[in-house]
Amino acid sequence: MLVQANQFLKLLETPHFSIFNTANMSINKVILVGNVGQDPEIRSTQDGREIANFSLATSESWKDKNSGEKKEKTEWHRVVIFSPGLVGIVKNYVKKGSKIYLEGSLQTRKWTDSSGTEKYTTEIVLQNYSAVLQILDGRDRNSSSDSYSSGSSAKPSRSNDIHIEDGDDEIPF
């Protein structure tokens, strides 16, 4: 992965990409493939926009060199979706156990609990043009995968490459 990042940065330094100053560049992108831990929670803001929340488990397994025993480690990630099109997809098609691929960004927010203690939560956030959600196991767990993105203009269907546009996205340049 480091080699690919270095090749990308070298590409940005070519004359075609001279508008980029890579010395001050940073990237906040998260890509996860995992299983949804519980049915998504759909909440509404005061102005009526829906937000989807769920946890996603990612696991890795290996064989212990000393004992030969199979080991597994699971990480849990909090996912928050603000893109209206993707919230609709999650609301209708994602449930506990669904295997999904997603692309978002890391955000840490500060909040105060009921006892007045300040706490921090880091979440994977899907919003605007850069958010991608792909359901890998389909509705009936045997069908082809469905892909949804907040950056294009088609309505949901049963094809392998489906995109949803949020009309109020800002242009990133």
Backbone bond lengths (Angstrom), bond angles and torsions (degrees), N, CA, C in turn:
res aa  C-N    CA-C-N  psi(-1)  N-CA   C-N-CA  omega(-1)  CA-C   N-CA-C  phi
1 M - - - 1.450 - - 1.525 110.79 -
2 L 1.337 117.91 -37.03 1.454 121.64 179.73 1.521 110.19 -63.69
3 V 1.321 117.66 -38.54 1.459 121.50 178.18 1.522 110.04 -61.41
4 Q 1.328 117.14 -44.51 1.461 120.45 179.33 1.526 110.80 -62.67
5 A 1.319 118.33 -41.05 1.462 121.74 179.01 1.525 110.02 -63.71
6 N 1.321 117.44 -42.97 1.465 120.37 178.58 1.520 111.11 -63.98
7 Q 1.329 117.55 -41.01 1.462 120.94 177.63 1.526 110.63 -63.66
8 F 1.321 117.26 -38.28 1.461 121.91 178.02 1.522 110.07 -63.48
9 L 1.330 116.95 -45.59 1.459 120.36 -179.85 1.522 111.29 -64.47
10 K 1.332 118.28 -37.92 1.466 121.19 176.21 1.523 110.39 -63.54
11 L 1.336 117.31 -40.00 1.457 121.29 177.55 1.523 110.54 -60.09
12 L 1.324 116.66 -41.72 1.459 120.39 -179.19 1.523 112.54 -64.81
13 E 1.329 117.61 -22.46 1.458 121.57 -179.34 1.522 112.59 -86.25
14 T 1.339 118.51 -5.00 1.460 121.44 178.48 1.527 109.26 -72.96
15 P 1.355 117.62 161.04 1.473 120.05 -177.59 1.526 114.50 -55.28
16 H 1.341 117.99 -31.70 1.459 119.84 -179.61 1.527 112.06 -65.03
17 F 1.318 117.24 -25.98 1.465 121.99 -177.40 1.523 111.33 -115.50
18 S 1.313 117.68 28.31 1.460 120.48 -174.91 1.523 113.13 -65.82
19 I 1.327 118.54 -11.64 1.468 120.15 178.27 1.526 111.91 -71.74
20 F 1.351 117.63 -15.90 1.457 121.40 -179.37 1.520 109.95 -88.57
21 N 1.303 116.24 135.34 1.458 121.29 171.62 1.524 106.05 -105.29
22 T 1.343 117.51 97.47 1.460 121.03 -173.51 1.521 112.77 -69.16
23 A 1.325 118.71 -17.11 1.458 120.52 179.14 1.524 111.18 -65.17
24 N 1.325 116.73 -31.36 1.470 121.05 -178.92 1.517 112.81 -107.77
25 M 1.325 116.57 13.19 1.461 121.17 -175.25 1.524 111.38 -87.35
26 S 1.316 115.88 143.57 1.463 120.43 172.32 1.522 108.43 -143.24
27 I 1.315 115.87 158.38 1.464 121.46 -178.90 1.518 108.47 -130.10
28 N 1.316 116.25 132.03 1.460 122.16 175.53 1.522 106.60 -121.06
29 K 1.321 116.22 90.80 1.467 121.57 -178.33 1.517 108.71 -137.97
30 V 1.322 115.21 132.67 1.453 122.14 178.16 1.522 107.88 -120.83
31 I 1.327 116.34 132.68 1.456 122.21 175.13 1.530 106.81 -123.64
32 L 1.317 116.73 123.24 1.462 121.66 -179.32 1.530 110.77 -131.89
33 V 1.319 115.30 145.25 1.457 122.71 168.65 1.517 105.59 -126.49
34 G 1.320 116.52 122.65 1.456 119.17 -178.23 1.514 111.98 -167.02
35 N 1.328 114.58 -170.82 1.464 122.26 -178.56 1.526 110.00 -111.05
36 V 1.337 115.08 137.40 1.460 121.43 179.41 1.523 108.35 -69.76
37 G 1.341 116.74 130.98 1.462 122.11 -174.09 1.515 115.41 -81.50
38 Q 1.325 117.67 -28.93 1.467 121.49 176.84 1.509 107.59 -152.57
39 D 1.335 117.15 163.29 1.460 119.51 178.24 1.526 109.06 -54.99
40 P 1.342 117.97 136.46 1.464 120.72 -179.50 1.528 111.79 -58.69
41 E 1.312 114.47 145.36 1.467 121.89 175.44 1.524 107.17 -98.81
42 I 1.323 117.57 126.05 1.463 122.44 178.48 1.523 107.42 -108.81
43 R 1.322 115.38 120.31 1.467 120.93 178.72 1.520 108.73 -118.86
44 S 1.320 116.68 161.06 1.463 121.63 177.73 1.511 109.84 -117.85
45 T 1.335 115.56 140.77 1.459 120.38 175.45 1.528 108.07 -79.33
46 Q 1.331 116.40 173.84 1.457 120.43 -179.65 1.520 111.92 -62.49
47 D 1.340 116.56 -28.59 1.469 118.79 179.74 1.534 112.59 -91.98
48 G 1.344 117.40 10.11 1.452 121.56 172.52 1.521 116.57 93.09
49 R 1.333 118.60 -2.79 1.466 120.19 177.82 1.520 109.92 -74.60
50 E 1.341 116.52 141.09 1.462 120.83 -179.97 1.531 110.29 -93.28
51 I 1.328 114.58 145.87 1.464 123.20 177.78 1.520 107.20 -129.46
52 A 1.323 116.54 134.15 1.470 121.11 178.23 1.524 109.28 -104.64
53 N 1.332 116.53 137.91 1.460 123.74 176.48 1.515 109.10 -130.22
54 F 1.330 116.20 138.21 1.458 120.86 172.29 1.518 109.15 -161.90
55 S 1.316 115.83 166.34 1.461 120.17 175.45 1.524 108.31 -105.04
56 L 1.333 115.33 146.99 1.455 121.91 -178.81 1.521 108.30 -125.57
57 A 1.323 116.45 129.39 1.464 121.62 179.26 1.528 109.11 -99.25
58 T 1.329 115.35 129.62 1.463 120.52 171.04 1.522 106.45 -117.59
59 S 1.323 115.93 138.05 1.465 120.18 -175.51 1.517 110.66 -129.02
60 E 1.314 114.49 149.85 1.457 121.11 171.07 1.526 107.35 -131.77
61 S 1.320 116.16 146.67 1.459 119.45 179.16 1.526 109.17 -133.39
62 W 1.315 114.79 153.42 1.452 121.62 -179.15 1.518 109.26 -155.80
63 K 1.300 114.75 165.98 1.458 120.82 178.25 1.528 107.40 -101.60
64 D 1.332 116.85 123.89 1.460 122.22 179.31 1.536 109.54 -63.13
65 K 1.328 116.77 127.00 1.468 120.92 -177.50 1.524 112.83 -65.10
66 N 1.323 117.71 -35.19 1.467 121.11 -177.12 1.523 112.72 -78.88
67 S 1.344 116.39 -47.60 1.469 119.45 -174.17 1.532 113.33 -97.41
68 G 1.335 117.29 -17.00 1.455 120.26 -175.45 1.524 112.90 76.10
69 E 1.324 115.84 2.28 1.465 122.40 -177.77 1.533 110.51 -78.63
70 K 1.340 116.06 142.30 1.455 120.71 176.61 1.523 109.09 -76.18
71 K 1.336 116.92 129.43 1.466 123.31 179.52 1.517 108.77 -116.18
72 E 1.319 116.00 153.92 1.456 120.74 177.97 1.519 109.38 -143.40
73 K 1.318 115.64 142.02 1.466 121.86 177.15 1.523 107.80 -129.10
74 T 1.316 116.91 130.93 1.461 122.41 -179.94 1.526 109.37 -116.99
75 E 1.318 116.13 132.39 1.463 122.92 174.03 1.522 107.80 -109.56
76 W 1.332 116.68 141.38 1.462 121.65 178.02 1.516 108.88 -109.40
77 H 1.327 116.24 136.82 1.459 122.75 -177.79 1.522 109.15 -126.08
78 R 1.326 116.86 133.89 1.463 121.53 174.06 1.518 108.12 -84.69
79 V 1.334 117.13 129.34 1.462 122.31 -179.22 1.525 108.40 -118.04
80 V 1.341 115.92 133.13 1.459 121.94 177.54 1.527 107.37 -126.95
81 I 1.340 116.38 129.34 1.456 121.06 -178.17 1.522 109.28 -118.72
82 F 1.343 115.55 122.02 1.461 122.38 178.47 1.528 112.17 -103.11
83 S 1.334 118.79 -23.95 1.466 121.86 -177.83 1.530 109.95 -62.81
84 P 1.343 118.47 118.86 1.464 120.77 -175.53 1.526 113.77 -55.48
85 G 1.320 118.70 -42.16 1.460 120.87 179.73 1.515 112.04 -62.76
86 L 1.326 116.75 -42.80 1.462 120.30 179.91 1.518 111.72 -71.42
87 V 1.330 117.55 -33.84 1.473 120.04 175.73 1.526 109.39 -60.93
88 G 1.331 116.80 -41.82 1.465 120.52 178.58 1.519 112.18 -62.19
89 I 1.327 116.92 -40.23 1.465 121.05 178.48 1.528 109.90 -65.08
90 V 1.336 116.39 -46.06 1.474 120.10 179.57 1.523 110.29 -61.12
91 K 1.313 115.66 -43.69 1.469 121.52 -178.82 1.533 111.35 -59.27
92 N 1.331 116.93 -38.80 1.463 120.98 -173.99 1.525 115.11 -94.56
93 Y 1.324 119.00 -25.75 1.463 119.82 -169.88 1.529 116.00 -125.27
94 V 1.317 118.34 -17.94 1.475 120.38 -175.85 1.518 109.09 -99.71
95 K 1.339 115.74 135.74 1.466 120.95 177.62 1.523 108.67 -145.74
96 K 1.309 115.84 174.82 1.456 120.96 178.54 1.529 109.56 -51.86
97 G 1.330 116.01 130.67 1.454 121.34 178.64 1.515 114.70 92.75
98 S 1.338 118.60 -13.56 1.467 120.82 179.24 1.528 110.02 -60.18
99 K 1.319 116.17 136.65 1.468 121.08 175.39 1.515 107.47 -93.89
100 I 1.342 116.54 123.15 1.455 120.32 -177.26 1.526 111.98 -133.17
101 Y 1.311 113.91 155.40 1.465 124.48 170.80 1.511 105.18 -111.13
102 L 1.336 117.79 134.45 1.454 119.25 176.78 1.515 110.91 -141.86
103 E 1.326 114.53 154.27 1.457 122.94 173.48 1.514 107.36 -128.76
104 G 1.314 116.14 128.07 1.452 121.59 178.98 1.516 109.44 -155.43
105 S 1.315 116.18 -156.36 1.460 121.01 178.52 1.527 109.87 -133.30
106 L 1.330 115.51 158.05 1.462 121.12 177.49 1.518 109.60 -84.58
107 Q 1.320 116.77 134.28 1.456 121.63 172.77 1.519 108.49 -138.56
108 T 1.313 115.31 136.21 1.459 121.03 175.82 1.517 107.90 -110.93
109 R 1.320 115.85 130.81 1.467 119.93 178.33 1.521 109.99 -122.18
110 K 1.305 114.70 150.37 1.462 121.69 179.63 1.526 108.12 -103.64
111 W 1.339 115.67 138.05 1.448 120.43 178.89 1.528 108.83 -145.25
112 T 1.321 116.34 164.25 1.458 121.82 -178.62 1.520 108.77 -116.33
113 D 1.347 116.28 128.15 1.467 119.40 179.96 1.524 110.65 -80.01
114 S 1.313 116.68 179.72 1.468 121.50 -175.10 1.519 113.46 -63.57
115 S 1.338 117.42 -22.19 1.469 119.69 178.70 1.516 112.31 -91.50
116 G 1.344 117.08 2.98 1.460 120.67 177.75 1.527 114.31 90.19
117 T 1.312 117.78 4.64 1.463 121.76 179.82 1.520 109.83 -82.34
118 E 1.348 115.63 131.43 1.460 119.48 177.27 1.519 109.66 -78.10
119 K 1.324 115.57 134.35 1.461 121.78 -179.93 1.519 109.06 -130.80
120 Y 1.332 114.38 161.50 1.462 121.08 179.35 1.524 109.61 -125.46
121 T 1.321 116.54 140.93 1.452 122.53 177.25 1.522 108.53 -131.05
122 T 1.325 116.54 129.14 1.464 121.38 175.52 1.515 108.18 -103.21
123 E 1.339 115.57 129.55 1.458 121.46 -174.23 1.530 110.27 -131.56
124 I 1.325 115.06 156.38 1.453 121.95 170.59 1.526 105.35 -90.72
125 V 1.322 117.39 119.76 1.458 122.05 -174.89 1.524 110.01 -111.66
126 L 1.341 115.73 130.46 1.457 122.21 175.80 1.522 107.37 -112.24
127 Q 1.332 115.20 114.01 1.462 120.48 179.09 1.522 109.07 -156.40
128 N 1.294 115.88 162.04 1.460 124.49 176.65 1.517 113.21 59.02
129 Y 1.316 116.32 -155.35 1.468 123.20 -171.05 1.520 114.13 -72.72
130 S 1.315 119.13 -20.10 1.465 120.87 -172.31 1.532 114.26 -92.45
131 A 1.305 118.30 -2.03 1.471 121.40 -176.09 1.524 111.78 -81.87
132 V 1.340 115.88 136.95 1.465 122.08 177.83 1.525 108.42 -136.09
133 L 1.316 116.00 138.18 1.454 122.61 175.69 1.517 107.62 -136.70
134 Q 1.318 116.69 126.43 1.465 120.47 177.96 1.526 107.98 -127.99
135 I 1.329 115.89 125.09 1.459 121.45 176.71 1.516 106.59 -85.81
136 L 1.316 117.14 117.63 1.459 121.35 -173.25 1.515 113.97 -87.85
137 D 1.325 117.54 -21.42 1.464 118.76 -176.91 1.516 113.87 -108.68
138 G 1.302 120.08 3.52 1.464 122.93 176.94 1.512 112.90 64.78
139 R 1.331 115.50 173.82 1.468 119.94 -177.31 1.507 112.80 -67.23
140 D 1.340 117.14 -38.45 1.459 118.16 -177.09 1.528 111.93 -102.94
141 R 1.326 116.92 15.77 1.465 123.60 177.50 1.527 113.12 65.62
142 N 1.337 119.39 -1.57 1.455 122.07 179.12 1.524 112.19 -123.76
143 S 1.330 117.35 -6.03 1.456 119.82 -176.31 1.518 110.68 -89.49
144 S 1.327 116.24 175.84 1.459 120.36 179.38 1.523 110.31 -69.65
145 S 1.330 115.70 163.25 1.455 120.21 -175.93 1.520 111.48 -75.74
146 D 1.320 116.59 154.33 1.456 123.47 176.86 1.513 108.11 -116.77
147 S 1.334 117.43 138.51 1.452 122.12 -179.15 1.517 109.08 -119.56
148 Y 1.319 117.14 135.68 1.447 122.33 -179.10 1.513 108.11 -132.56
149 S 1.315 116.73 138.24 1.450 122.15 -179.89 1.509 108.00 -137.01
150 S 1.318 117.03 150.86 1.455 118.74 177.99 1.522 110.80 -89.62
151 G 1.340 118.67 10.90 1.447 120.02 -174.63 1.512 117.09 -113.80
152 S 1.302 122.00 15.35 1.458 121.71 175.78 1.514 110.59 -142.07
153 S 1.358 117.95 -166.56 1.456 117.29 -162.56 1.518 118.28 -123.58
154 A 1.291 121.99 14.51 1.467 120.70 -177.87 1.519 111.97 -90.93
155 K 1.315 116.34 156.58 1.462 122.33 174.08 1.524 109.21 -83.25
156 P 1.349 119.16 156.68 1.458 120.17 179.96 1.522 111.71 -61.42
157 S 1.316 116.39 140.27 1.459 122.87 172.14 1.513 107.03 -148.99
158 R 1.317 118.49 -169.99 1.458 120.50 -175.75 1.525 112.13 -99.05
159 S 1.332 119.97 23.26 1.461 120.57 178.55 1.526 109.76 -81.45
160 N 1.322 116.22 174.68 1.462 120.61 -177.90 1.507 113.26 -82.51
161 D 1.338 120.06 -12.78 1.452 121.28 -177.04 1.515 109.34 -137.35
162 I 1.307 117.10 89.50 1.455 123.09 -173.99 1.515 108.31 -112.98
163 H 1.324 116.80 136.85 1.454 121.43 -178.94 1.518 109.76 -130.15
164 I 1.330 116.06 146.43 1.456 122.95 178.78 1.519 107.24 -122.74
165 E 1.334 118.06 135.48 1.457 120.05 179.18 1.512 110.07 -104.77
166 D 1.314 114.70 138.08 1.452 121.05 169.43 1.518 105.73 -98.53
167 G 1.305 118.08 114.08 1.449 122.26 -172.62 1.513 115.58 -62.61
168 D 1.327 119.04 -19.71 1.452 120.73 -176.65 1.517 113.80 -98.19
169 D 1.322 118.29 16.27 1.464 121.29 178.66 1.518 110.06 -64.96
170 E 1.320 115.71 145.57 1.446 120.41 175.24 1.510 109.17 -87.19
171 I 1.312 116.59 147.23 1.459 121.10 176.16 1.520 107.35 -75.61
172 P 1.351 118.51 131.01 1.458 120.72 -170.54 1.531 115.37 -78.27
173 F 1.317 119.40 11.24 1.460 119.51 178.80 1.500 111.30 -138.86
